[in-house]
Amino acid sequence: MTHILAVGTAVPEQVVRQSEARLFAQEFFKEEFKDMHRLLQVFERSKIEKRHFCMPSSWFEKKVSFSEKNKLYQEQGLTLGTKAVEKCLQKAGLSAQDIDGIVFVSSTGIATPSLDMYFANLLGLKAEVRRMPLWGLGCCGGAVGLSRAAELAKATPGKNILLLTLELCGLTFMHSDRSKSNLIATALFADGAAAALLSQESNDTKESRTIVQAGPTILDWQSHYWPESLDVMGWDLTDDGLQVVFSRHIPSLVKKEIKNIVEPFISRHKLTFDQIDFLIAHPGGLKVLDAYEEALGLEYEKTELSREILCQYGNMSSATVLFVLEETMKREPKKGSYGLLTALGPGFCSELLLVQW
């Protein structure tokens, strides 16, 4: 069995209240839309109270080149990601030298060598560490990263696999983009990093060790994409940087499609929706969480933790679902409890993991 040993999270020190972000958007987009009052309601309807960013509010008031943004992504990202990894290792009672593999997930900046190599040097990982950098997964990245880390752990029993998700969504803000999508992004997205440590028990006495299991066991995982849906969510790469793309039809897609994906997945384990104790959902927005509830016939309490994370941190893309997982683990679920971890992302795609305490 593959166990999640620990989860560590980190956010930047700069805090922006939602009321402050609303005032910024009102001024920034005032010449673009006649129905500004209606559009600005997204800030209240999001139920987000505050978000964290690596740069101060004044940074968003000026045009910044893509190269400048990317340099900040590397500099600020290394600091933030290191904090998340150190917290995770501390919880697990392990050191950087105990890490045998690293899966690195990010979609908000570019680096070659990929940032996992920078983290390897900063943290002092062993020279033989296995690497799997993943880019372009967006909001689905945290769940996909867990799946790939679980596969790597399963292939290497007794080894410790680190997943690190890092997203500095604020740095993708484009001063030249006065679209509705950018206005909505201004109300939702934020910066954050999260790390998880996974390990598979080994029957080999040379590789075996005592696993201190603070989190759940990963029972299964599944990927799914919908054909002809490439334009639902993602980035457009422009001279000014990464321009956000997402469709207003995402909640309706969830209502229509998600049950047909989830039901066969959990039925493989002879489970029904009523037997899922925790929905560990990436909180892309309140409408998406509402759509999950309606489509799967879930009670409001099942999405409570996802809503709480959204309220306090906003949408941190791939890292967010690990924040929800960490909060779920803090509740110390009863032994035997089931959790369904789910996220949606560019593709348009779904990633599911079934876990049990």
PLY file of the C-alpha trace (Angstrom):
ply
format ascii 1.0
element vertex 357
property float x
property float y
property float z
element edge 356
property int vertex1
property int vertex2
end_header
0.00 0.00 0.00
1.14 3.55 -0.76
0.85 5.87 2.23
0.74 9.67 2.41
3.12 10.32 5.30
2.76 14.07 5.61
1.66 17.28 3.88
3.26 20.71 4.31
1.98 24.01 2.92
3.26 27.56 2.61
1.98 30.94 1.45
3.74 34.30 0.94
3.53 37.02 3.59
1.77 39.59 1.40
-1.98 39.49 2.15
-4.68 41.08 -0.01
-8.20 41.31 1.37
-10.97 40.71 -1.14
-12.36 44.20 -0.60
-8.97 45.63 -1.59
-8.83 43.46 -4.72
-12.33 44.61 -5.68
-11.31 48.26 -5.53
-8.27 47.53 -7.69
-10.40 45.74 -10.31
-12.99 48.50 -10.30
-10.32 51.04 -11.20
-8.36 48.80 -13.56
-11.31 47.65 -15.70
-13.53 50.75 -15.43
-13.13 51.79 -19.08
-13.80 48.32 -20.49
-17.27 47.27 -19.35
-20.55 49.13 -19.13
-21.90 46.58 -16.65
-18.99 46.88 -14.19
-21.27 46.86 -11.16
-22.66 43.48 -12.17
-19.25 42.01 -13.01
-17.71 43.16 -9.73
-20.22 41.04 -7.84
-17.90 38.09 -8.51
-15.70 39.35 -5.66
-18.48 38.99 -3.10
-19.96 35.86 -4.63
-16.61 34.08 -4.51
-16.81 34.08 -0.68
-13.04 34.58 -0.62
-11.93 36.73 2.31
-8.22 37.06 1.63
-5.39 35.78 -0.55
-1.59 35.67 -0.37
0.84 36.99 -3.00
4.60 37.11 -3.28
4.48 40.71 -4.50
2.84 43.78 -2.88
-0.37 45.30 -4.24
1.56 48.13 -5.93
3.28 45.59 -8.22
0.01 44.90 -10.05
-0.43 48.57 -10.98
2.33 48.64 -13.58
3.18 46.70 -16.72
5.83 44.03 -16.16
7.55 42.05 -18.92
7.32 38.28 -19.17
11.05 37.93 -18.49
10.76 40.00 -15.30
7.79 37.94 -14.14
9.61 34.70 -14.83
12.69 35.85 -12.91
10.45 36.63 -9.93
8.79 33.23 -10.34
12.14 31.51 -9.93
13.37 33.69 -7.06
10.14 33.81 -5.04
9.19 30.24 -5.92
12.37 28.76 -4.52
11.81 30.47 -1.18
8.16 29.47 -0.94
8.62 25.90 -2.14
11.47 25.30 0.29
9.22 26.31 3.20
6.56 23.81 2.13
9.09 20.97 1.79
10.71 21.71 5.14
7.32 21.68 6.88
6.45 18.39 5.22
9.74 16.73 6.18
9.47 17.99 9.74
6.03 16.42 10.10
7.33 13.13 8.71
10.42 13.18 10.91
12.71 12.85 7.88
15.53 14.82 6.29
16.20 15.91 2.73
18.65 13.03 2.34
15.76 10.61 2.94
14.04 11.70 -0.29
14.51 9.20 -3.12
12.31 10.80 -5.76
10.72 14.18 -6.46
7.67 15.00 -8.56
7.54 18.74 -9.24
4.33 20.38 -10.49
3.93 23.98 -11.63
2.26 25.96 -14.44
2.92 29.62 -13.59
6.53 30.00 -14.70
9.25 28.43 -16.80
12.77 27.23 -15.98
15.35 24.97 -17.60
16.71 23.14 -15.75
13.31 22.75 -14.14
12.95 24.09 -10.60
13.11 20.65 -9.01
16.85 20.71 -9.83
17.20 24.03 -8.04
15.33 22.59 -5.05
17.60 19.55 -5.10
20.61 21.84 -4.71
19.00 24.11 -2.13
17.69 21.28 0.05
20.68 19.01 -0.38
18.86 16.07 -1.94
20.90 12.96 -2.71
22.64 12.95 -6.09
20.71 9.85 -7.18
17.24 11.37 -6.61
14.68 10.43 -9.28
13.04 13.44 -10.93
9.68 13.97 -12.61
8.95 17.63 -13.45
5.40 18.22 -14.73
4.23 21.45 -16.38
0.95 22.68 -17.85
-1.46 20.75 -15.62
-2.97 23.85 -14.05
-5.58 23.33 -11.34
-5.48 19.57 -11.90
-1.76 19.40 -11.12
-1.94 18.62 -7.41
-4.10 15.56 -7.99
-2.12 14.41 -11.04
1.09 14.90 -9.08
-0.21 12.65 -6.31
-1.10 9.98 -8.87
2.34 10.10 -10.50
4.05 10.12 -7.08
1.96 7.10 -6.07
3.02 5.28 -9.24
6.66 6.07 -8.53
6.30 4.93 -4.91
4.60 1.71 -6.03
7.45 1.04 -8.46
10.08 1.63 -5.78
8.85 0.10 -2.49
10.57 1.39 0.61
11.55 4.67 -1.05
10.32 8.15 -0.11
8.73 10.16 -2.92
8.27 13.90 -2.53
5.56 15.80 -4.41
6.02 19.56 -4.59
3.42 21.84 -6.16
4.29 25.51 -6.64
2.07 28.18 -8.15
2.60 31.95 -8.19
-0.60 32.83 -10.02
-0.31 36.50 -9.14
2.79 36.81 -11.32
0.76 35.83 -14.39
-1.39 38.98 -14.11
-1.28 40.82 -17.41
-1.61 44.59 -17.33
-2.57 44.62 -21.01
-5.39 42.10 -20.60
-8.71 43.85 -19.91
-10.90 40.80 -20.60
-13.65 39.35 -18.43
-11.51 36.27 -17.86
-8.75 38.43 -16.39
-11.26 40.28 -14.21
-12.53 36.98 -12.82
-8.96 35.75 -12.34
-8.30 38.91 -10.32
-11.06 37.77 -7.96
-9.96 34.14 -7.61
-6.28 33.32 -8.01
-3.46 33.46 -5.48
0.03 32.16 -4.65
0.91 29.04 -2.66
3.04 25.91 -2.43
2.36 22.46 -1.00
4.45 19.33 -0.52
3.43 15.75 0.21
5.59 12.75 1.11
4.57 9.28 -0.08
6.00 5.83 0.51
5.11 2.24 -0.38
5.75 -0.51 2.16
8.44 -2.97 1.13
8.72 -6.69 1.78
12.47 -6.44 1.32
14.12 -6.25 4.74
16.94 -4.15 3.25
14.43 -1.53 2.12
11.88 -1.85 4.89
11.39 0.77 7.56
8.71 1.75 10.01
6.19 3.97 8.26
4.66 6.56 10.56
1.33 6.94 8.80
-0.22 10.30 9.58
-2.31 10.36 6.45
-4.36 8.03 4.33
-3.49 5.12 2.08
-3.95 5.69 -1.64
-6.15 2.88 -2.94
-6.61 3.90 -6.56
-6.30 6.73 -9.06
-7.77 7.59 -12.43
-7.23 10.15 -15.19
-9.87 11.22 -17.70
-10.08 13.82 -20.44
-12.96 15.04 -22.56
-12.21 15.22 -26.31
-12.65 18.52 -28.13
-12.41 20.55 -24.93
-8.98 22.14 -25.32
-10.38 25.67 -25.09
-12.14 25.23 -21.72
-9.17 26.17 -19.55
-5.49 27.03 -19.87
-2.97 29.71 -20.83
-2.39 31.60 -24.07
1.32 32.37 -24.33
1.70 36.00 -25.44
4.54 38.53 -25.61
3.41 39.85 -22.22
3.20 36.46 -20.55
0.64 33.81 -19.72
-2.90 34.98 -20.49
-5.62 33.17 -18.58
-8.27 31.20 -20.46
-11.28 29.60 -18.83
-14.86 29.00 -19.83
-17.94 30.06 -17.90
-19.39 26.66 -18.80
-17.13 24.70 -16.40
-19.79 24.32 -13.65
-22.35 23.04 -16.17
-19.77 20.56 -17.51
-19.26 19.27 -13.96
-23.01 18.87 -13.42
-23.40 17.01 -16.68
-20.26 14.85 -16.77
-18.64 14.26 -13.38
-21.04 11.61 -12.08
-20.36 9.44 -15.14
-16.65 9.57 -14.26
-16.79 9.20 -10.48
-19.47 6.49 -10.16
-17.63 3.76 -12.12
-14.38 4.73 -10.38
-15.63 4.18 -6.83
-17.80 1.22 -7.82
-14.59 -0.65 -8.67
-14.15 -0.75 -4.90
-17.82 -1.58 -4.26
-18.48 1.90 -2.88
-21.35 4.34 -3.30
-21.38 8.11 -2.85
-22.89 7.68 0.61
-19.79 5.81 1.71
-17.41 8.63 0.78
-16.74 10.43 4.07
-14.61 13.28 2.69
-14.68 15.02 -0.68
-11.17 16.46 -0.99
-11.98 18.71 -3.93
-9.86 21.36 -5.57
-11.92 24.52 -4.94
-11.76 26.15 -8.35
-14.69 28.31 -7.31
-17.97 28.11 -5.41
-19.99 27.29 -8.52
-17.77 24.28 -9.20
-18.19 23.02 -5.63
-21.95 23.53 -5.89
-21.88 21.54 -9.13
-20.07 18.65 -7.42
-22.73 18.57 -4.70
-25.61 18.60 -7.17
-24.10 16.05 -9.56
-23.05 13.58 -6.86
-25.95 14.18 -4.48
-23.61 15.23 -1.67
-24.45 17.07 1.50
-23.02 20.58 1.97
-20.74 19.31 4.76
-18.82 17.15 2.29
-17.39 20.25 0.58
-16.98 22.31 3.75
-13.19 22.04 3.95
-12.74 22.94 0.27
-14.91 26.00 0.82
-12.89 26.94 3.90
-9.59 26.76 1.99
-11.06 28.82 -0.86
-12.25 31.43 1.63
-8.87 31.83 3.35
-6.47 31.34 0.42
-8.30 31.63 -2.89
-7.49 29.40 -5.86
-3.75 28.57 -5.81
-4.05 26.31 -8.86
-2.34 22.91 -8.40
-1.35 23.49 -4.76
-4.88 24.11 -3.48
-6.12 20.53 -3.29
-3.15 19.64 -1.07
-4.20 22.43 1.30
-7.60 20.71 1.50
-5.89 17.34 2.05
-3.76 18.79 4.85
-6.84 20.25 6.56
-8.65 16.92 6.20
-5.71 15.12 7.82
-5.81 17.58 10.73
-9.36 16.42 11.47
-7.94 12.93 12.18
-10.59 10.92 10.29
-11.70 7.66 11.82
-9.92 4.51 10.76
-11.62 3.07 7.68
-12.93 6.45 6.46
-12.87 7.01 2.70
-11.87 10.16 0.89
-12.31 11.09 -2.76
-9.68 13.55 -3.96
-10.69 15.30 -7.16
-9.48 18.12 -9.39
-10.21 19.49 -12.86
-7.78 21.17 -15.20
-6.72 22.10 -18.73
-7.35 19.46 -21.29
-10.24 19.53 -20.20
-9.50 16.77 -17.74
-10.34 15.16 -14.41
-8.08 13.44 -11.90
-9.47 11.23 -9.13
-7.82 9.46 -6.20
-9.50 7.18 -3.70
-7.91 7.20 -0.25
-8.64 5.49 3.05
-7.53 6.14 6.61
0 1
1 2
2 3
3 4
4 5
5 6
6 7
7 8
8 9
9 10
10 11
11 12
12 13
13 14
14 15
15 16
16 17
17 18
18 19
19 20
20 21
21 22
22 23
23 24
24 25
25 26
26 27
27 28
28 29
29 30
30 31
31 32
32 33
33 34
34 35
35 36
36 37
37 38
38 39
39 40
40 41
41 42
42 43
43 44
44 45
45 46
46 47
47 48
48 49
49 50
50 51
51 52
52 53
53 54
54 55
55 56
56 57
57 58
58 59
59 60
60 61
61 62
62 63
63 64
64 65
65 66
66 67
67 68
68 69
69 70
70 71
71 72
72 73
73 74
74 75
75 76
76 77
77 78
78 79
79 80
80 81
81 82
82 83
83 84
84 85
85 86
86 87
87 88
88 89
89 90
90 91
91 92
92 93
93 94
94 95
95 96
96 97
97 98
98 99
99 100
100 101
101 102
102 103
103 104
104 105
105 106
106 107
107 108
108 109
109 110
110 111
111 112
112 113
113 114
114 115
115 116
116 117
117 118
118 119
119 120
120 121
121 122
122 123
123 124
124 125
125 126
126 127
127 128
128 129
129 130
130 131
131 132
132 133
133 134
134 135
135 136
136 137
137 138
138 139
139 140
140 141
141 142
142 143
143 144
144 145
145 146
146 147
147 148
148 149
149 150
150 151
151 152
152 153
153 154
154 155
155 156
156 157
157 158
158 159
159 160
160 161
161 162
162 163
163 164
164 165
165 166
166 167
167 168
168 169
169 170
170 171
171 172
172 173
173 174
174 175
175 176
176 177
177 178
178 179
179 180
180 181
181 182
182 183
183 184
184 185
185 186
186 187
187 188
188 189
189 190
190 191
191 192
192 193
193 194
194 195
195 196
196 197
197 198
198 199
199 200
200 201
201 202
202 203
203 204
204 205
205 206
206 207
207 208
208 209
209 210
210 211
211 212
212 213
213 214
214 215
215 216
216 217
217 218
218 219
219 220
220 221
221 222
222 223
223 224
224 225
225 226
226 227
227 228
228 229
229 230
230 231
231 232
232 233
233 234
234 235
235 236
236 237
237 238
238 239
239 240
240 241
241 242
242 243
243 244
244 245
245 246
246 247
247 248
248 249
249 250
250 251
251 252
252 253
253 254
254 255
255 256
256 257
257 258
258 259
259 260
260 261
261 262
262 263
263 264
264 265
265 266
266 267
267 268
268 269
269 270
270 271
271 272
272 273
273 274
274 275
275 276
276 277
277 278
278 279
279 280
280 281
281 282
282 283
283 284
284 285
285 286
286 287
287 288
288 289
289 290
290 291
291 292
292 293
293 294
294 295
295 296
296 297
297 298
298 299
299 300
300 301
301 302
302 303
303 304
304 305
305 306
306 307
307 308
308 309
309 310
310 311
311 312
312 313
313 314
314 315
315 316
316 317
317 318
318 319
319 320
320 321
321 322
322 323
323 324
324 325
325 326
326 327
327 328
328 329
329 330
330 331
331 332
332 333
333 334
334 335
335 336
336 337
337 338
338 339
339 340
340 341
341 342
342 343
343 344
344 345
345 346
346 347
347 348
348 349
349 350
350 351
351 352
352 353
353 354
354 355
355 356
